[in-house]
Amino acid sequence: MMDMERDEDPVLTALRRIASTVDGPPSTVLDAARAAFLTRDLDAEIAALTADSRAADETAYEPARAEDPAQGQWLLSFEGGGLHIDIEIDDEHGRLRLLGQLSGPPVRECILYAESGPVPVDLDGLGRFIVDGLTHGPVRLRCALADGRRITTTWVRV
């Protein structure tokens, strides 16, 4: 059996190199792939979206994933691994402020992942936090619990 790497035609190798240089994937695709890879956590439990105040009824979750950003204030709730997460989103002129509350098991640390990159979340003694200056786009919250477990919300578009 022949080794495909050693016996490959040099012309095909040159054509692949030229094609990847001239017509590579768009930068947005590379950025999204890089972000997905860097923020993966296979051992984390998922905190699913359980409520969205913008939804028409209690079972509709589409507004959290809508392409058109909403204006004003709305509330998202997540639950998973015994942790309950409430986040109020306040939109003022395209800049977002997130006010959150965690309840359940003790949390050691949280990080908010957004298009602009990871943002450390400072929790007070009651599990409350504020994150200012975000822009519209996908976000998720990843929390490390005191017992070592990790809880990650689903991605939502705010």
C-alpha positions, -999 to +999 in steps of 0.1 A: +000+000+000+014+034-010+018+063+014-004+091+000+017+119+015+050+108-001+035+098-035+013+129-040+018+148-073+039+179-068+015+198-092-014+190-069+005+201-039+014+235-055-023+240-066-035+233-031-011+259-017-021+285-043-058+279-037-056+282+000-036+314-003-057+330-030-092+318-020-090+308+017-119+308+041-133+342+051-118+357+082-152+356+100-152+318+095-117+315+109-126+338+139-157+318+146-139+285+144-111+298+167-136+311+192-155+278+192-123+258+198-110+281+225-142+282+245-151+245+243-154+227+276-164+191+271-168+184+309-190+214+316-227+209+324-250+230+302-273+255+318-302+257+293-323+288+286-355+284+306-371+319+301-369+349+279-390+379+286-390+388+249-407+356+239-443+356+229-451+326+251-432+306+277-421+279+253-407+302+226-369+307+228-363+321+194-360+358+205-327+350+224-313+338+191-329+364+168-307+382+143-322+416+149-310+429+183-338+440+206-338+474+222-346+483+258-345+458+287-352+421+289-345+391+311-330+357+304-330+328+328-308+297+326-308+266+347-284+236+349-263+216+374-283+231+403-273+266+393-299+292+384-288+322+364-309+353+358-295+380+335-311+414+328-299+430+296-302+468+294-296+483+259-288+520+257-278+532+223-262+499+212-241+494+244-252+466+266-252+463+304-257+429+319-270+426+355-269+391+368-277+370+398-265+334+404-283+312+430-276+276+440-242+260+448-213+283+457-195+297+426-157+302+426-155+323+394-173+332+362-163+343+327-186+359+302-176+350+266-186+376+239-175+385+204-150+409+219-134+381+240-136+367+275-146+391+303-140+381+339-171+385+360-168+399+395-194+383+418-204+399+451-212+379+482-248+373+471-238+361+436-247+393+418-227+408+389-226+437+364-209+437+330-208+470+311-199+480+276-208+449+256-220+451+220-248+431+204-238+395+195-235+360+209-226+356+246-225+328+271-215+326+308-191+299+321-189+294+359-166+272+380-183+260+411-166+256+445-169+218+442-149+218+409-178+214+385-182+237+356-215+251+343-218+268+309-249+286+295-260+280+260-250+307+235-276+334+231-276+365+209-281+397+228 
